[in-house]
């Protein structure tokens, strides 16, 4: 396993290094699908220039990243390319498969179970190659490559989320809370991952999800204390670095109020460009609540599958966040090999794959027709954006209803044979 992973890493780094030195790097860094007003590298450079002049980087309306990001690049700006390459989280979810293998020990005792359930049980050989598949899905994903070459800070956020997954799967409650706090500090929306993290730890520690149990509430209080305490420390540290609270409206206010309507692959920009101003606040609340609202029903339905719930929440965030990029989509697509043995149950997988591929190709084509050729308009570009997000949603819906519950029911019936 070490040799293929090493070779894969070498290939991935070589591709990125070649693109960094090519004439395509500047073009990629300008693509609205790859960077957003928050994650664009040129805005980070602008913020660094203001910081070097002794001016607050948040004094204008250009820089919207967090203070820790700009102070980190203040020292690493000469090594920016290396920093973005290091942030590649190729195999960070490896521990999950070890846990899953332990939970499926009955795969080695297949004669105990009905023959019609054997195709749903992963063999040790299948488990062995899943980490390599996850690494391949992330490192060689064109979305990931484009984000890295564009120096989008989305890659750093993905790295923090990957470390959160790793620490959660390994059972380290403190590190899980700290990395989730860092992810929330960067973009707010990962706060919804609190629910699957706590469900996973309770499942691991045999704490029943029962509102009448003291142990249930005690664990929630412990996790939230570590999470909110870390967040408080980060916010105060940011204040001491800048000497003001200017970053709060410039970062979090910018994410929630969506003042910049630059086209992207999200759902916000077109609606609010066409929206009457006196309706804006109402629809802004309706759009923003989508990311947080689905956490409750999903947590209730998938409380026995917290890792799958993490995958669902990542997909919801990437679809409904205010300034999404293809880097957000790449992170949750890397989870697909985790359930590779269940792909046969996916509905319309060929159609959805073709739609995602076609939309990815048509993004730059329709952008050129709209902005440069003048033979199309914003409706064409937004139609492809809408279709792309619908396809992303279909990936999750088909998996949720045809895979997880069928396998769960099958395994429960097997245990009673």
N, C-alpha and C positions, 0 to 999 in steps of 0.2 A: 504493500500500500504506500510506503514512503516514497518509492521511486516514481510511481505515476503521479503522485501529488507534487513531488518536486519538479517533474517535467512539466506538469500543468502550470505551476507557478512561474516557471521560466518562460513558457510560451506567453502567458498573460502579461508578464512584465515587459517582455520584448515587444509585444504589440503596442502596449501603452507608450513605451519609450520611443518607438518609431513614430507614432502619431504625435507625440509631444514635439518632435523635431521636424515634423512635416508642415506644409502650408495649410493643412486642414485644421490645425489646432485653433487658430483664430476664428475660423468659420464655425467650428463646433462650439466654441465659447460664447458665440452670439445667438445660438439657436434657442428659441423660447421653450422648446420641448425639454431641453437639457438643463437650462439654468432658469432661475426665477429671480424676481427682485430681491429676494432674501439671500439666495445661495450663490449669486453670480460673483465670480472672482474679481471682476473689474470694480465692483462695489467695495469689496474687501480692500483692494489697492487704494481706492479713494479714501476709505476710512483710515488706512495706515498713513496716508499723506496728511490728513487732517491731524491725526494724533502726533505725528512728528513735528507739526507746526505749533503744537500746544493748544490746539482747538479740539473741542469735544467732537468725536466722529458722528455724534447724533445731533449736532447743531443744524444740519441740513436735512434733506429728505432723500439721501442716497444710501446710507449704510443702515442695515437693519439686522445685522447679526449680533450675537451676544458679546458682552465685554470680554469674556474669557477667550473667545475665538480670535478677536482682534489682537489681544495681548499675546496669545500663543503665536500668531503669525508675525507679530512685531519682532520676535526673536528668530522665527523660522522662515521668514519670507524668502531668503536666499535658497532655501531647501524645500520650496513649496511642492515641486514635482515629487521629490522623494517622500514628503509627508503624505501626499495623496496616494502614492503607491503603497506605503506602509499601512494605510487605513483599509486595505483590501481585507475583508473578513471572509476568507475562502472556506474555512472548515470549522467555524466557531461553534457549530451545533452538534459536533461529533458525540458529545456525551449523551445526547438524547437517544441515540441509537443503542448505546449500551444499556440504558435504562429500559428502553422498549424491549430489548432482547431478554432482559431478566423477567419482564412482565409476560413474555411469551415463551416461557420455558417449556410449555406444553408442545411447542413445535418439535421438540426432541422426543416427544412421547405421542406422536400422531396417531398411533393405533388406539388411543383411548377415545378418539373423537370420531364423529360421523365422517364418511368419505366426502360428502358434499361440502364440508367446511374446510378441507385441507388446502384448497386453492386460496383461502383467505389468510393463511398462516405463512409468515415469512420464514424462509429457511436461513441457516447461518451464512450460506453463500450470498444470498440476497442482502443480508445485513452488512456483509463485509464490504460490498461495493457502494452502499448508499453514501458514505462520506465523500467518496470520489465524485459521485453524481452531483451532490450538493455543491462541491467546489467547482465543478465544471459549469453548472447552471449559473453560478454567480460570477466566476472569473471570466468566462467566455461569453457572457451575455452582452450583446451590443449596447444595451442600455447602461450597463455598468461601465463599459469601456468608454462610452461617450461622456459619462459623468466625470470619470477620472481625468480624461484628457481636457475637459473644460474646466477642471479644478473647481468643480462645484462642491460647496461645503456640505451638500447632502451626503457625500461619501463619509464624512466624519460622523454625521448623525447616524448613518447606518452602522458604522463601526461601534459606536456607543450602544446601539440597540443590540448588536450581535453579542457584545460583552454582557449585556443584561440577560440575554437568552442563556448564555453559557453559565453565568453565575446562578441563575435560577435553576437550570437543569442539574447543576452540581449540588444544589441544596444549600448554597451560601446565602442566607437571608440578608445579611448586612450588605454584601457586595451587590446583590440584586437590587436592594433599595437605593443604593448609591448610584448605580448605573442608570436605573430608571429615572432617578432624580436628574441626572445629567441630560438624559434624552428629553425629559419634560422641560428642563431649563432652556433647551435649544429651540423647541418648537411647540410646546404646550400639549399637543395632541397625544403623545405617548402616555399621558396620565391614565388613559383608558386601559393600559396594559397592567394596571394595578390589580384588577380583578382576576385575570388568568394567573398572574404570579402568585397571589394569595391562595387561589384554588389549588395550584400545583403544590405549594408548600403544605397546605392542609392535607392534601391527598397523600403526600410523602410521609407526613408525620401522623397519619391516621387520626386526624382531627375531623369529626363529622361536621358537615355543613348543616348545622341545626341552630336556629336562632335562640333556642332555649338553653343551649350549652354555654357554660362560662368559658370553656376552653376556646370555643369559636370566637367569641368577642375579645378574649384576651390576646389571641394571636393577631387579630385585625388591628387592635390598638398598638401592639408591638411593631408590626410592619409599618403602619402609618406614622408612628412616632419616628422611626428611622428614616422613612421617606421624606416626611415633611421637615424633619430636623436637618437633613442634608440639603434640602431645597432652601431652607432659611439661611444656612451657612453660605450657599452659593450666591444668593441674592445680596446678602450683606457684604460678601467679598467683592462682588461687582460694584457695590456702592463705594467701598473703600478704594478700589482701583480708579474709578472715575471721579469720585468726590461729588457725585450728584445722582439723582434718580432719573436722569434724562433717558436712559436706555429702556425704561419700562414702557412708556408710550411708543417709543420708536421700534421696539422689538415686538412685544406682546400686543400692544394696541394696533400695530400695523398688521399683525396676523389676524386679529379678530375683526377689525373694522374694514379690511380689504380696500384701502384707498387707491392702490395702484392696479389699474385694470389692463395691464399688459397681457396680451393673449398668452395662454399656456394650455396644458392638457387637462386642466381642471374644469369644474362646472360653474365657477363663480363669475368670471370676467364678462362673459357675454350677457348674462342676465342683468348684472348691475350696470353694464354700459347702456342697456336699453331701459333700465328701471327709472320710473319717476322718483324724484328725490324724496317726496313725502312718504313713499312706500319703502324706502331703502332699509330703515332700521328694522321693520317687521320681517322682511324677507332675509335680512342678514342674520337675524336670530334663528329663523327657520332653517337656513342653510347650515349655520354653524352647529346647531343642535344635533344634526344628523350623526356627526362623529361620536358624540357622547351618548346619544339616546339608545343606539343599538347595543351598547355594552350590557345593559340590564337583561334584555331578553336572551341575548346570546349566552350570557353567563349562566342563566337559569337552564337553558336547553343543553349547554355543553359543559356543565360543571364536572362531568366525569371525564372530559377530554380537554384539560387545560392547555396542552401544547397546541392542539388544533384550534382552540379558542384564540391563542396568540396569533396564529396564522390568519384567522378571520379578522381580528382587530387590525392587523397590519394592512390587510386589503381594504378595510373600511376607511382607515386613515389615508391611504394612498389615493382613494377615490374621492373622498369628501373634504380633504384639507383645502385650505384657501389658495395655496401656491404650490401645487404638486409638480414634480418633474419625473422623468422616466427613471431616475435613480430610486425613487420611492417604490415604483412598480418592480424594479429589479430585485429589491430585497425580499419581498414576499414571494416572488416567483421562484427564488432559490429554495423555498420550502417544499416545492412540489415533489421532489424525489423522496421526501420522507414517507409519502404514501404511494410510492411507485407501484406497489403490489395491488393497488386498488384502481389503477387507471382504467382497467377494463370496464369498470362500472360507470365511468364518466359519460354523461350525455352530451352529444353534439361537440365532442372535443375537437374533431377535425374542423368543423365549421368555425368554432371559436378561435382556434389557432390561425386559421386563414384570415379571419377578421382582424386579429391583432397584428399579423404580418402586413396585411394590406393597409391598415391604418398607419402603421409605422412608416411605410413607404410614402403614403399620400400626405403625411404631415408637411414635409418640406415642399412637395409639389404644389399643394393648394396654397401654402404660404407664399410661394413665388408668384402664383397666378393672382393672388389677392394684393400683395404689397408692391410687386415689381411690374408684372405684366398688366395689371388693371383689368383683367378679363374675368375676375371672380370677386366675391365680397366676403365679409366676415361670416355669413351664413354657411358658406362652403366649408370653411375651416372649422367652425364650431360643430358642424354636423359630423365631421370625422372625429373630433374630440369626444362628442357624445357617444358615438358608436364605439370608440376605444374603451370608454369607461363602462359601457354596457357589457362589452365582451369580458372585461376584467371581473365584473359582477357575476357573469354567468359561470366563470371558472369556479368561483366560491360556492354558488348556489348548487350547482350540479354535484360538487364534491360533498357538500354538507348533507344533502338529503339522500343521496344514493350510496354513499360510502360509509360514513361514520356510524350511522344508526343501523345499517344492515350488518356491519361487522360487529357492533356492540351486541345486537340481538343474537347473532350467531354464536358469539363467544359465550354469552350468558347461557344459551341453550346447551352449548357443549359442556359447560361446567356442571350441568345437572344430568348429563347422560350417565 
